[in-house]
Amino acid sequence: MYRIREVDGHDDEVADTLADLHRLTFFNGASLPEFDWGYWWLAFHETIPVAFAGVVPSTRAFNAGYFCRVGVLRKHCGHTLQLRLMRALERRARRNGWSSIVSDTTDNLVSANNFIRAGYRLYQPHYPWAWPNTLYWRKSIK
């Protein structure tokens, strides 16, 4: 059984847990985010944190959140944790009054398919912020 909880990235213990999960899922493939900015979630299997996600105010899209990170430990993949984390951050985006969520994926078919399953659409931002082969995603939040 898995539980999803919004957590406080300002709390040192929580930030350490988020950083550990980031290292275990991104393997130095992405810089460590600032966990004291934005909103963060942990997914627990019993009492053990096994996945995380974060959303921050977008600096690229008006009145939007930027879904900046999601990571699931390999042993716990296949239990819809990414989709459940996406739904949690979408609820937060609605409470914040944001009109949409934007994100990006690069060379990650599993995440791209999860964006499709969650109702995100591909789009081309006016000023792309990542690699030439990056896919950009957006979902309206009503």
N, C-alpha and C positions, 0 to 999 in steps of 0.2 A: 504494500500500500504506500502511496506517495502523497505528500502534503506540500502545497505551495504556500509560502508565507512572504509577505512584503517585509523587508528588513531595513534597518537603519545603517547606511554606509558610513555614518559618522562614528559609530561604535567601533572601537579598535578591534575587538574580537570578531565582529561581523566582517569588517574590512579584511582581516587576516584570512577568514574562511573564504571570502570572495576571491581574494588573491590566490589562495591555494587552488581553488577550483579553476581559476583562469589559467594558472600554470599547467595544471593537469589536463586541460582540454585544448589549449592553444599552443602548448609546447614552444614558447618563445616566438610563435608565428605572428603575434600581434602585441602591441605595447599594452602595458597594464593600465587600465582606465583609472580615473580618479573616482573612487567609490564614495567620496563625500559630496559628489555632485549628482543630482538626478535621483532616480528611484530604482531600487534594487529588490530582487526576489531570490529566494533560495527554495529549491525543491528538496525535500527530505524523504529518504527511504527509512522508515521507522524514525530514528533520531539522527541519522547520518546525512549530512548535506551531500547531494549527488549531482546537482545542476543549479545553474544561476542564470539570471537575465537582468538587463538594465535598460532604462530609457532616460534620456536627458532632453532638455529643451533643444530643439533643432536650431542650428545657426545657419541652415541652408534653405529652410522652407518656412513660410509664414505660418504662425499659430499651429505649429506641429511639434510632435515629439520625434526624437531620433532613437530608434531601437538600436542601441550601440553594441550590445554584446548578448550572446547566449552561448552557454556551454553545458554539455551533458557528458558525464563520465561514460566512457565506452560501454562498460558493463550494464549501464542503465538505459542505453539507447533502445528504441523500439517500444517505449512505454508512453508515447505521445507527450513527453515532458516539454519539448520545445513548444508544441502547440498550446499546452496548458499555460506555460509561462507567457506566451504571446497574448492569450486571452486576459491574463492578469494585468499585463501592462496596458492593454487596450482599455480595461476598466479604469485604470489610473488616468489614462489620457482623457477619457470622458469626464472624470471628476475634475481634472485640471482645466477643462473647457477647450482643449485643443481640437482642431478640426480634422487633423489627420496624423498619421504616423508614417515616417519615411525610414528607409534602411537601405542596406546594400549587401550583396554577397559577391564573392570572387572565388571561382573554382570550388564551389561547395554545392553539389547537386542535392544533397539531403536537405540543407537549409532552404535552397531555392524551391524545392517541392513542398516544404512546409509553409513557405510564404504563399504559394499557390493554394494549398489546402485551407489556409486561414483567410483567404479572400483578398490578399494583396495583389496589386496589378503592377506590371512593369511600367516604368516611365523613364523619360529622359529629362533630367534636371537641366535648367538653363546653364548652370555652371557645375559640371561633374566634378566630384571631389576625390575620386579614387583612381584606380587603374583603368587602362583602356578596355580591358575585358570584364570590368565590373558590371553587374546587373543592379539596377536601382529599383526599389520597391516603394509603393505608396498604398495606403489604405485610408479611406475616409472614415472618420469616427463621428457617428451621429448620436 
